[in-house]
Amino acid sequence: MKYGFLTGLIIGAVCLLNAQPRVHIIPQPADLQQREGVFLLDQNVQVQTSVAGKEITDVVRYFTAAVKQVSGYVLPVKTVATGKRICFSIVTTEGIGTEGYRLFVTPHQVDIRASKPAGLFYAVQSLLQTLPAIRTNQVLQIPCMDITDEPRFKWRGMMLDVSRHFFSPELVKEFIDLLATYKMNTFHWHLADGAGWRIEIKKYPKLTGLAAWRVDDWGQPWDWSQIRFNADRSKATYGGFYTQEQVKDIVAYAAARHITVVPEIEMPGHSEAAMAAYPEYSCLPHKHSFNETGDFYGKDVHPNYCAGNDSAFVFLQNILKEVMALFPSRYIHIGGDEVDKSSWKQCMRCQQRMKTEGLKNEEELQSYFIHRMEKFLIAHKRKLIGWDEILEGGLAPQATVMSWRGESGGIKAAQMDHDVVMSPTGPLYFDYYQGDPETEPLAFGGFNTLKRVYHYEPIPAELDKDQAKHVLGAQANLWTEQISSYEHVEYMILPRMPALAEVLWSKKEARNWKDFNQRLQPHLVGFEQKGLHYSRGNFKVDIKPQAVDGKLLVSLETENEDGTIFYTTDGTDPGTGSLRYEKPFEITGALTVKAALAIHNSMVRGRPAQQSFTLNKATGRPLQYATPYSKYYPANGPLTLVDGIRGTTDAGKQWHAFNGTDLVATIDLGQRTTAGSVTLGCLQSYGQWIFFPQWVKFEVSEDGQQFTEMTTIPNTVPLADKVPQTKDFTARFDPRSFRYVRVTAKNLGQCPKGHPGEGQAAWLFCDEIIVE
């Protein structure tokens, strides 16, 4: 028995050593061929590098430190190694670029080759992903494999907002470590905004002595209208800033991980904190500042630098001189977004500037401002990058555009031969929900799930081959209105950041959602073992209508590959004993569908998805638009206006949107139908630039050619009403027979006077045409 037991142990050990571990590298390498066998990483392994230089030494030191952390082994580094070895070498290799690498693993040697140190570093990340996340004293095996790899995009980034909530230098480094793990190479550091100034500027000490602090609001829900400042530091205790020495340390820390830190100093808007500290550089008279006693609200401070004041430009240039001395990044981000131009309109100096420079409006004044700052940066051999609003009034000659309001700004800039970084709110705002809001931590809004991030394509179809070359890449943004702790930061970027990393690194044709999910699972285990906070996924069921041959069908979908959907139509909550979803089912009358997910035959906690359907004579019928709806609000596609689902005050769901254009929709009822009313539902949300139509016209026809106007319904809701609301525009008439219905909703055209977007295109949101 003893011999049998010993034999079993030996066989088990041999099987363990011979077992072929599955490679689960993220991002997916360009080419990976797994071979038979493993390289055993033990105390007998030596590291060989015959190449001198600090960057090479840093990569090797990074690798050996990581191995020590998970194994306890201190691997000796030699110029000529013997026995089992891991070799680092710089070799010019055709076809892999400056960030590419070759990795060869045999049972006796690991060979890492790259043309630049960055490639070696990225090879190390792939290698480390084959090892345990933490030390467990298990046998360390690296699968035998050949990898040839390089990134698809140059700019692979993440933005962290430290203005709204401050994070310590140590936590910023942890953020950088997470980026490095997944081969991201750009850290966009949002250092200044209206809620606080976060970087030491020696020439202007009040920026950190006053503007970096606000009245304590820790633990309170974010509300910009309630952000208070006070010159008395015993009352203004919440905030913080980074000293120049801390900034240098963080920049060096990132550089050792081949990450470029791009600083952002917001201008000309979003500058309330700075303007309160130095009101002389804003448009005067200034209502509130640190020069007065007591609390004052950030919302009551002029948000902009004065474009008519030369001293304001000198102030900013002096700031940027100190910023450029700290950050070697080629790019300096100047913000440029959401500029409330009302102070410029009331400022005599700004109006005089417009007259002197021959500027037609405040949009051109903003362009003048950006042009002037770009000239300064170019003179210092730097490159300006800003949010897509810098297009307004004319784009600065060499500016790079970061497109956040969808992709339209990026498309326009690329077509003008300007470089672009794609960063649209959907799906790259990581402060948006990634799962069911019922079970997720508080988020800003929206819904950007892991799957949506993974399926994002940074190059829009509207760009031709040459224009597409201007797309440098993409980045996700983490605004921190609702995020006050680093644990929450981790939760919001994991695992969405690894998904984006694969989008930006791997070949488009190699991306596979199911395969990514399988490779992701060991990473999630690693997050658990390291104590990292992450979202376990979106367990929400999507209820989607379909129109087939005039019938309204409902399909149920989930992102979870292991989930089973159960649903009800009788008003009860679904359970494992309810109807199991197999295929789309028909809706024949008004009812409510509830659906929920079960994992391993246990229902997922949370409120089930729910959707009510109402049928009318137009439901599911073919519809044509004279002008296309915005691709940024696709809702349920062409069926949206006749899918039996009513829109709510949530602008992100169920609405078709038109930016500056009218809705003209024609429905074919399929046959002559008798009806006495037609309704169009619309949305107004002042803060989101969405306004009710000026009027809605209803027409009917028997042949689809000659239409008869039934009535035109004017809007009666004031444009200045800021409460989000829906409204039905309804035409009632004596019942008559017709086959076609045409509905025209007249867009407001431009945002009204006094609105932050005054003069810019207004949005028209419409949903559900009802014929009864």
C-alpha positions in Angstrom: 0.0 0.0 0.0 2.8 2.4 0.8 4.5 1.7 -2.5 1.2 2.2 -4.3 0.6 5.5 -2.5 4.2 6.7 -3.4 3.8 5.6 -7.0 0.5 7.6 -7.2 2.2 10.7 -5.8 5.0 10.4 -8.4 2.5 9.9 -11.3 0.5 12.9 -10.0 3.6 15.1 -9.9 4.6 14.1 -13.4 1.1 14.7 -14.7 1.2 18.1 -13.0 4.5 19.0 -14.6 3.4 17.7 -18.0 -0.1 19.4 -18.0 -0.3 22.0 -20.6 -1.5 25.3 -19.1 -3.8 27.4 -21.2 -2.5 30.8 -22.3 -4.9 33.5 -21.2 -3.0 36.7 -22.3 -4.9 40.0 -22.5 -4.7 41.8 -24.9 -4.7 38.9 -27.4 -1.3 38.8 -29.2 -1.1 39.3 -32.9 0.2 35.8 -33.4 0.5 33.1 -30.7 1.5 29.5 -31.3 1.4 27.3 -28.3 3.8 24.4 -28.2 4.1 21.2 -26.2 5.8 21.4 -22.9 6.5 24.0 -20.2 9.4 26.1 -18.9 9.7 25.5 -15.2 10.5 28.7 -13.4 12.5 27.8 -10.3 15.5 28.9 -8.3 17.9 27.5 -11.0 16.8 30.0 -13.6 19.2 32.8 -14.6 18.4 36.0 -16.4 20.7 37.0 -19.2 21.0 40.5 -20.8 24.0 41.6 -22.7 22.5 45.0 -23.5 23.5 48.0 -21.4 21.3 51.0 -20.7 19.0 52.2 -18.0 15.8 51.4 -19.9 16.8 47.8 -20.4 18.0 47.5 -16.8 14.6 48.9 -15.6 12.7 46.3 -17.6 14.8 43.4 -16.2 14.6 44.8 -12.7 10.8 45.1 -13.1 10.6 41.4 -14.2 12.8 40.0 -11.5 10.9 41.9 -8.8 7.6 40.5 -10.1 9.0 37.0 -10.2 10.3 37.4 -6.6 6.8 38.6 -5.5 5.0 35.4 -6.8 7.8 32.9 -6.1 10.3 34.1 -3.6 13.1 33.4 -6.1 15.8 36.0 -6.6 16.8 35.4 -10.2 20.5 36.3 -10.8 21.1 38.6 -13.7 24.2 37.9 -15.9 25.6 39.0 -19.1 26.2 35.3 -20.0 23.9 32.8 -18.3 24.2 29.1 -18.1 21.6 26.4 -17.8 18.0 27.4 -17.9 17.7 31.0 -18.7 15.5 33.9 -19.6 17.2 36.1 -22.2 16.5 39.8 -22.9 17.9 41.2 -26.2 17.4 44.3 -28.3 17.3 43.1 -32.0 16.0 45.0 -34.9 13.1 42.8 -36.1 11.2 43.6 -39.2 7.5 44.0 -39.0 7.0 44.5 -35.2 7.6 48.3 -34.8 8.9 50.1 -31.7 6.4 48.6 -29.3 6.4 45.1 -30.8 8.2 42.0 -29.5 9.0 38.3 -30.2 8.7 35.8 -27.3 10.0 32.2 -27.6 9.5 29.7 -24.8 11.0 26.2 -24.8 11.5 23.9 -21.9 15.1 25.2 -21.5 15.0 28.8 -22.4 12.7 31.9 -22.6 13.9 34.3 -25.3 12.5 37.9 -25.4 13.5 40.1 -28.3 12.4 43.6 -29.3 13.8 46.5 -31.2 13.1 48.9 -28.3 12.8 48.6 -24.5 9.1 49.2 -24.7 8.7 45.9 -26.6 10.7 44.1 -23.9 8.4 45.5 -21.3 5.2 44.4 -23.1 6.7 40.9 -23.6 7.3 40.8 -19.8 3.6 41.6 -19.3 2.6 38.7 -21.5 5.0 36.5 -19.6 3.8 37.5 -16.2 0.2 36.8 -17.2 1.1 33.1 -17.5 2.2 33.1 -13.8 0.0 33.1 -10.6 -1.3 36.5 -9.5 -0.1 36.0 -6.0 2.4 33.7 -4.3 0.9 30.3 -3.6 4.1 28.2 -3.6 2.9 26.2 -6.5 5.2 25.0 -9.3 5.6 27.9 -11.7 5.1 26.8 -15.3 5.4 29.0 -18.4 3.7 27.3 -21.4 6.0 26.7 -24.4 4.9 29.1 -27.1 6.0 31.5 -29.9 4.6 35.0 -29.9 5.0 37.8 -32.5 3.2 40.8 -31.3 2.7 44.5 -31.7 -0.1 47.0 -31.0 -2.7 48.2 -33.5 -2.9 51.8 -32.2 -0.3 54.3 -30.9 -2.6 55.9 -28.3 -3.9 53.4 -25.7 -5.1 55.5 -22.8 -7.1 56.1 -19.7 -8.0 59.4 -18.1 -8.3 59.9 -14.3 -10.1 63.0 -13.0 -8.5 64.1 -9.7 -10.2 67.5 -9.5 -13.6 66.5 -8.3 -12.1 64.0 -5.9 -8.4 63.9 -5.0 -6.4 60.6 -4.9 -3.0 60.2 -3.3 0.2 59.8 -5.2 0.4 56.2 -4.1 -3.0 55.5 -5.5 -2.2 57.2 -8.7 0.8 54.8 -9.0 -1.5 51.9 -8.5 -3.7 53.2 -11.3 -0.6 53.3 -13.5 0.3 49.8 -12.5 -3.1 48.5 -13.7 -2.6 50.3 -17.0 0.9 48.8 -17.4 -0.4 45.3 -16.8 -2.6 45.5 -20.0 -0.1 47.3 -22.2 -1.8 50.7 -22.1 0.7 53.5 -22.8 -1.0 56.8 -22.0 -2.2 58.2 -18.7 -4.2 61.3 -19.2 -4.1 63.2 -15.9 -7.0 65.7 -15.4 -5.3 68.0 -12.9 -7.5 71.1 -13.0 -11.2 71.8 -13.2 -13.8 73.9 -11.6 -14.0 71.8 -8.4 -10.3 72.0 -7.5 -6.7 72.7 -8.7 -4.4 69.8 -8.1 -0.8 70.7 -9.2 1.7 72.9 -7.5 2.6 76.0 -9.5 5.3 77.9 -7.7 4.7 81.2 -9.4 1.0 81.2 -8.3 0.8 79.8 -4.8 -2.9 80.6 -4.3 -3.8 77.8 -6.8 -2.8 75.2 -4.2 -3.1 77.4 -1.1 -6.8 78.2 -1.9 -8.1 76.6 -5.1 -7.1 73.1 -4.1 -9.5 73.0 -1.2 -13.2 73.2 -0.7 -15.7 73.0 2.2 -15.8 69.3 3.3 -18.4 67.3 1.4 -17.0 63.9 2.0 -19.7 61.2 1.8 -22.3 63.5 0.2 -23.8 62.9 -3.2 -22.1 65.0 -5.9 -24.0 68.2 -6.6 -22.1 70.9 -8.4 -24.6 73.5 -7.3 -23.6 72.8 -3.7 -19.8 72.8 -4.1 -18.5 75.5 -1.7 -15.2 77.3 -1.3 -13.9 79.3 1.6 -10.6 81.2 2.1 -10.5 80.0 5.7 -8.5 76.8 5.6 -10.1 75.6 8.9 -13.4 75.5 7.0 -12.1 74.4 3.6 -10.6 71.0 4.5 -11.4 68.7 1.6 -9.1 68.4 -1.4 -5.3 68.2 -1.9 -2.7 68.8 -4.5 0.5 67.2 -5.9 3.8 68.9 -5.2 6.2 69.3 -8.1 8.5 66.6 -6.6 5.5 64.2 -6.4 4.6 64.9 -10.0 8.2 64.2 -11.1 8.2 60.9 -9.1 4.9 59.8 -10.7 6.0 60.8 -14.2 9.2 58.8 -13.7 7.3 55.9 -12.3 5.0 55.8 -15.3 8.0 56.2 -17.7 9.6 53.1 -16.2 6.4 51.3 -17.2 6.5 52.9 -20.7 3.5 55.0 -20.0 3.4 58.7 -21.0 1.6 61.0 -18.7 -0.4 63.7 -20.5 -1.3 66.6 -18.2 -4.5 68.5 -18.7 -4.9 72.1 -17.5 -8.5 73.0 -18.3 -9.1 76.3 -20.2 -10.8 78.6 -21.0 -13.8 77.1 -19.2 -14.3 74.8 -16.2 -11.9 77.0 -14.3 -14.0 78.2 -11.3 -11.5 77.2 -8.7 -8.6 79.0 -10.4 -10.7 82.1 -11.2 -11.8 82.3 -7.5 -8.1 82.4 -6.5 -7.0 84.8 -9.2 -10.2 86.7 -10.2 -8.2 89.4 -12.0 -7.8 86.9 -14.9 -11.6 86.3 -15.4 -14.2 88.6 -16.9 -14.9 91.3 -14.4 -16.8 92.3 -12.3 -16.3 89.0 -10.5 -19.2 88.0 -8.3 -17.3 85.7 -5.8 -13.7 84.8 -5.0 -11.4 83.9 -2.2 -11.0 87.6 -1.5 -14.2 87.7 0.4 -15.1 86.1 3.7 -17.4 83.1 4.2 -18.6 80.4 1.9 -19.3 80.9 -1.8 -20.5 78.4 -4.4 -18.5 77.4 -7.3 -21.4 77.7 -9.7 -21.5 81.5 -8.9 -17.9 82.1 -10.0 -17.2 83.1 -13.6 -15.9 79.9 -15.1 -13.8 81.3 -17.9 -10.5 83.0 -18.4 -11.0 86.4 -20.0 -10.2 86.1 -23.7 -9.9 89.9 -23.9 -7.3 90.2 -21.2 -3.7 89.7 -22.3 -2.7 89.1 -18.6 -4.9 86.0 -18.6 -2.8 84.5 -21.4 0.4 85.4 -19.6 -1.0 83.7 -16.5 -1.7 80.5 -18.4 1.6 80.6 -20.3 3.5 80.9 -17.0 1.5 77.9 -15.6 2.2 75.9 -18.7 6.0 76.7 -18.5 6.0 75.0 -15.1 3.8 72.1 -16.3 6.1 71.5 -19.3 9.1 71.4 -17.1 7.5 68.5 -15.2 6.0 66.5 -18.0 8.1 65.4 -21.0 5.0 64.4 -22.9 4.8 65.8 -26.4 1.1 66.5 -25.9 -0.3 69.0 -23.5 -4.1 68.8 -23.0 -5.8 72.2 -22.6 -9.4 71.0 -22.2 -11.5 73.4 -24.2 -14.9 71.8 -23.5 -18.3 73.1 -22.4 -17.3 76.8 -22.4 -20.2 78.9 -21.1 -19.7 81.9 -23.2 -22.2 84.1 -21.4 -19.5 85.9 -19.5 -17.7 86.7 -22.7 -20.8 88.1 -24.2 -21.2 90.5 -21.2 -17.4 91.4 -21.0 -16.3 94.7 -22.6 -12.8 93.5 -23.1 -13.9 90.2 -24.8 -16.2 92.2 -27.1 -13.4 94.6 -27.9 -11.1 91.6 -28.7 -13.7 90.3 -31.1 -13.9 93.7 -32.8 -10.1 94.2 -33.0 -9.5 90.6 -34.3 -12.5 90.7 -36.7 -14.2 87.8 -35.0 -17.9 87.2 -35.9 -19.0 85.5 -32.7 -18.0 84.0 -29.4 -17.3 80.6 -31.1 -14.6 82.4 -33.1 -13.4 84.0 -29.9 -12.9 80.6 -28.4 -11.0 79.6 -31.6 -8.8 82.7 -31.2 -8.1 81.6 -27.6 -7.1 78.1 -28.6 -5.0 79.3 -31.6 -3.1 81.6 -29.3 -2.3 78.9 -26.7 -1.3 76.5 -29.5 1.3 79.0 -30.8 2.8 79.2 -27.4 3.0 75.4 -27.1 4.5 75.0 -30.6 7.1 77.5 -29.7 8.1 75.2 -26.8 8.1 72.2 -29.2 4.9 70.7 -27.7 1.6 69.8 -29.3 -1.9 70.9 -28.3 -4.7 68.4 -27.7 -8.2 69.3 -26.6 -11.7 68.1 -26.4 -13.8 68.3 -29.6 -15.2 71.7 -28.8 -11.9 73.2 -29.9 -13.3 72.7 -33.4 -15.9 75.4 -32.8 -15.0 78.6 -34.6 -12.2 77.0 -36.5 -9.6 74.4 -35.5 -6.0 75.5 -34.6 -3.6 74.5 -37.3 -1.7 71.6 -35.7 -4.2 70.7 -32.9 -5.2 67.1 -32.1 -8.8 66.5 -31.2 -10.1 64.2 -28.5 -13.6 63.3 -29.5 -16.0 62.8 -26.6 -19.4 64.0 -27.8 -19.8 60.9 -29.9 -17.4 60.5 -32.9 -18.6 63.4 -35.1 -15.8 65.7 -33.8 -13.2 63.1 -34.5 -14.5 62.4 -37.9 -14.6 66.0 -38.8 -11.1 66.6 -37.6 -9.7 63.5 -39.4 -11.3 64.7 -42.6 -9.4 68.0 -42.1 -6.2 66.0 -41.8 -5.9 66.5 -38.0 -4.9 63.7 -35.6 -7.6 62.3 -33.4 -8.1 60.3 -30.2 -11.5 58.7 -30.0 -13.1 58.9 -26.5 -16.9 58.9 -27.0 -19.2 58.9 -24.0 -20.6 55.6 -25.4 -19.0 53.3 -24.6 -15.8 54.9 -23.3 -17.0 56.9 -20.3 -16.2 54.5 -17.4 -18.1 56.7 -14.9 -21.2 55.3 -16.6 -23.0 52.2 -15.2 -21.6 48.8 -16.3 -24.4 46.7 -14.9 -27.9 46.9 -13.5 -28.2 50.2 -11.6 -30.2 48.3 -9.0 -27.1 46.3 -7.9 -24.2 48.6 -9.0 -22.6 51.4 -7.0 -23.8 54.9 -7.8 -22.6 56.0 -11.3 -22.9 59.2 -13.3 -25.5 57.7 -15.7 -25.6 55.9 -19.0 -24.8 52.3 -19.6 -21.4 51.2 -20.9 -21.1 47.5 -20.3 -18.1 45.2 -20.7 -19.4 43.8 -24.0 -20.1 47.3 -25.4 -16.6 48.4 -24.6 -15.1 45.2 -26.2 -17.1 45.7 -29.4 -16.1 49.3 -29.8 -14.3 50.1 -33.1 -12.1 53.3 -32.9 -12.0 53.9 -36.7 -15.4 55.2 -37.9 -16.8 53.8 -41.1 -17.1 57.4 -42.4 -13.3 57.7 -42.8 -11.4 56.5 -45.9 -8.1 54.7 -45.6 -6.0 57.9 -45.6 -8.2 59.7 -43.1 -8.2 56.7 -40.8 -4.5 57.1 -40.4 -5.2 60.2 -38.3 -6.9 58.1 -35.6 -4.1 57.7 -33.1 -6.2 55.4 -31.0 -8.7 55.8 -28.1 -9.0 56.2 -24.4 -11.5 55.7 -21.7 -12.4 58.6 -19.3 -13.1 58.2 -15.6 -14.8 61.4 -14.3 -15.1 61.2 -10.5 -18.3 63.1 -9.6 -19.6 59.9 -8.0 -16.2 58.3 -7.2 -14.5 59.4 -4.0 -12.5 56.3 -3.1 -9.8 54.4 -4.9 -11.8 51.1 -4.3 -14.5 52.7 -6.4 -11.9 53.7 -9.1 -10.8 50.1 -9.3 -14.4 48.9 -9.6 -15.2 51.2 -12.5 -12.2 50.4 -14.6 -12.0 46.6 -14.0 -12.6 44.7 -16.1 -13.6 47.3 -18.7 -10.0 48.6 -19.0 -8.6 45.2 -20.1 -11.4 45.0 -22.6 -10.4 48.4 -24.1 -6.8 47.3 -24.0 -7.6 44.4 -26.3 -9.6 46.7 -28.6 -6.6 49.0 -28.9 -3.8 46.5 -29.1 -5.1 43.4 -30.9 -6.0 43.0 -34.6 -9.6 43.9 -35.3 -10.2 40.6 -37.0 -8.7 38.6 -34.1 -11.1 40.0 -31.5 -13.6 37.4 -30.2 -16.1 38.1 -27.4 -16.4 34.5 -26.2 -12.7 33.9 -26.3 -12.0 37.1 -24.4 -14.5 36.0 -21.8 -12.7 32.7 -21.3 -9.3 34.4 -21.1 -10.7 37.0 -18.7 -11.8 34.5 -16.0 -8.3 33.8 -14.6 -7.7 37.6 -14.5 -10.9 38.0 -12.4 -9.6 35.3 -10.0 -6.3 37.3 -9.8 -8.2 40.5 -9.0 -9.9 38.6 -6.1 -6.6 37.3 -4.9 -5.0 40.7 -5.0 -7.9 42.4 -3.2 -8.8 44.5 -6.3 -12.4 45.6 -6.6 -14.1 44.9 -9.9 -17.5 44.5 -11.4 -18.6 40.9 -11.8 -20.6 41.8 -14.9 -23.8 42.9 -16.4 -26.6 40.5 -15.4 -29.3 42.6 -16.8 -31.6 41.1 -19.4 -32.2 43.3 -22.5 -35.8 43.2 -23.7 -35.8 44.0 -27.4 -38.7 44.3 -29.8 -38.6 43.0 -33.4 -40.9 43.5 -36.3 -41.4 40.5 -38.6 -44.1 40.6 -41.3 -46.1 43.1 -39.4 -46.0 41.2 -36.2 -44.3 42.5 -33.0 -41.9 40.0 -31.5 -39.8 40.2 -28.4 -36.3 38.9 -28.0 -34.4 38.6 -24.7 -30.7 38.9 -24.6 -27.9 38.8 -22.0 -24.1 39.5 -22.1 -23.5 36.7 -19.6 -22.2 33.6 -21.4 -23.3 31.2 -18.5 -26.7 32.7 -17.9 -30.2 31.3 -18.6 -33.1 33.7 -19.1 -36.5 33.1 -17.4 -39.4 35.4 -18.1 -43.1 36.1 -17.3 -45.9 38.0 -19.0 -48.5 37.9 -16.1 -46.9 40.6 -13.9 -45.1 38.2 -11.5 -41.4 38.2 -11.0 -39.6 35.4 -12.9 -37.9 32.4 -11.2 -36.4 29.1 -12.3 -39.9 27.7 -12.6 -41.0 30.4 -15.0 -40.9 30.3 -18.8 -37.4 29.6 -20.1 -36.4 31.8 -23.0 -35.6 29.9 -26.1 -36.5 32.2 -29.0 -38.4 35.5 -29.8 -42.1 35.4 -29.0 -45.0 37.4 -30.4 -46.8 40.2 -28.6 -50.5 40.3 -29.5 -51.9 42.7 -26.9 -50.9 45.1 -24.1 -48.8 43.3 -21.6 -45.7 43.6 -19.4 -42.7 41.3 -19.9 -40.4 40.7 -16.9 -37.1 38.8 -17.4 -34.2 37.8 -15.2 -31.1 35.8 -15.3 -30.1 32.5 -13.6 -26.6 31.4 -13.1 -26.1 27.7 -12.3 -29.8 27.4 -11.8 -29.9 30.2 -9.2 -31.6 33.5 -9.9 -29.3 36.5 -9.9 -30.1 39.0 -7.2 -31.7 42.3 -8.2 -34.9 43.6 -9.8 -35.9 41.8 -13.0 -35.8 43.7 -16.3 -39.3 45.0 -17.1 -40.9 46.4 -20.2 -44.5 47.3 -21.0 -45.8 47.0 -24.5 -48.9 48.8 -25.9 -50.2 48.0 -29.4 -51.9 50.3 -31.8 -52.5 50.3 -35.6 -48.9 51.5 -36.3 -47.1 49.0 -34.1 -44.6 47.0 -36.1 -45.4 48.6 -39.4 -42.7 49.7 -41.9 -41.4 53.3 -41.4 -39.2 55.6 -43.5 -37.3 58.7 -42.6 -36.8 61.7 -44.9 -33.7 62.7 -42.8 -31.7 60.0 -40.8 -31.8 59.9 -37.1 -28.5 60.3 -35.1 -26.4 57.2 -35.0 -25.6 58.1 -31.4 -29.1 57.4 -30.3 -30.0 54.2 -32.2 -32.5 52.9 -29.6 -34.1 49.8 -31.2 -33.1 50.8 -34.7 -35.7 51.7 -37.5 -38.4 50.1 -35.4 -38.1 52.6 -32.5 -41.1 54.8 -33.3 -43.4 51.8 -33.8 -42.1 49.2 -31.3 -44.8 49.5 -28.7 -42.4 51.0 -26.1 -42.8 54.5 -24.8 -39.8 56.7 -24.1 -39.2 58.0 -20.6 -37.2 61.0 -19.3 -34.1 58.9 -19.7 -32.6 60.3 -22.8 -30.4 57.3 -23.4 -33.2 54.9 -24.0 -36.0 54.4 -26.6 -35.5 57.8 -28.3 -34.5 58.7 -31.9 -32.7 62.0 -32.0 -32.2 64.7 -34.6 -29.4 67.3 -34.2 -30.6 70.6 -35.8 -32.8 68.7 -38.3 -36.5 67.9 -38.4 -38.2 64.5 -38.0 -40.2 63.5 -41.1 -41.4 60.0 -40.8 -43.9 58.1 -43.0 -45.6 54.8 -41.9 -47.2 52.3 -44.2 -50.1 50.7 -42.3 -50.2 47.9 -44.9 -53.8 48.4 -45.9 -56.6 51.0 -45.6 -57.2 51.5 -41.9 -59.8 53.6 -40.1 -58.6 55.8 -37.3 -59.4 59.1 -35.6 -56.1 60.1 -33.8 -52.4 60.2 -34.4 -49.8 60.9 -31.6 -46.1 61.6 -31.5 -44.2 61.5 -28.1 -41.4 63.9 -27.6 -38.8 64.8 -24.8 -37.5 68.0 -23.4 -34.4 68.1 -21.2 -32.9 71.6 -21.1 -29.6 70.6 -19.5 -29.0 68.0 -22.3 -29.8 70.5 -25.1 -33.0 68.6 -25.9 -36.2 70.7 -26.7 -39.7 70.0 -27.7 -40.4 70.6 -31.4 -41.8 74.0 -32.4 -44.8 72.2 -33.9 -45.9 68.7 -35.1 -47.8 68.3 -38.4 -49.9 65.2 -39.1 -50.8 64.1 -42.6 -52.6 61.0 -44.1 -52.7 59.5 -47.5 -54.3 56.6 -49.4 -51.5 56.1 -52.0 -48.4 57.4 -50.2 -48.1 60.2 -52.8 -50.8 62.7 -52.1 -51.1 63.7 -48.4 -53.8 65.6 -46.6 -52.9 67.6 -43.6 -55.1 66.8 -40.6 -53.7 69.4 -38.2 -50.6 71.0 -36.8 -50.1 71.0 -33.1 -47.9 73.8 -31.7 -45.7 73.4 -28.6 -47.0 75.2 -25.5 -44.2 74.3 -23.0 -41.7 77.1 -22.4 -38.2 76.5 -23.7 -36.7 77.6 -20.4 -38.5 74.9 -18.4 -35.6 73.0 -17.1 -37.5 70.0 -15.7 -37.0 66.9 -17.9 -40.4 65.9 -19.3 -42.2 64.1 -22.0 -45.2 65.4 -24.0 -47.6 63.8 -26.5 -48.5 65.9 -29.5 -51.9 64.4 -30.6 -54.1 65.1 -33.6 -57.7 64.1 -33.1 -60.2 64.1 -36.1 -63.3 62.5 -37.3 -62.5 58.8 -38.1 -61.5 58.3 -41.6 -59.8 55.6 -43.8 -56.2 55.9 -45.0 -53.1 53.7 -45.4 -50.1 56.1 -44.9 -49.3 58.5 -42.1 -46.7 61.2 -42.3 -45.5 63.0 -39.1 -43.3 66.1 -39.3 -41.8 67.5 -36.1 -40.1 70.9 -36.5 -36.7 71.1 -34.7 -36.1 74.3 -32.6 -33.0 74.7 -34.8 -30.7 76.3 -32.2 -30.5 76.4 -28.5 -32.3 79.5 -27.2 -30.9 82.7 -25.9 -29.4 82.3 -22.4 -28.9 78.6 -22.8 -25.2 77.4 -22.3 -25.4 76.1 -25.9 -26.9 79.3 -27.3 -26.6 79.4 -31.0 -25.6 75.8 -31.4 -27.7 73.0 -32.9 -30.6 71.9 -30.7 -31.6 68.2 -30.2 -35.1 66.9 -31.1 -36.0 63.6 -29.4 -39.0 61.6 -30.6 -40.5 58.2 -29.7 -43.6 56.2 -30.6 -46.1 57.2 -33.3 -49.5 56.0 -32.2 -52.4 55.5 -34.6 -55.8 54.8 -33.0 
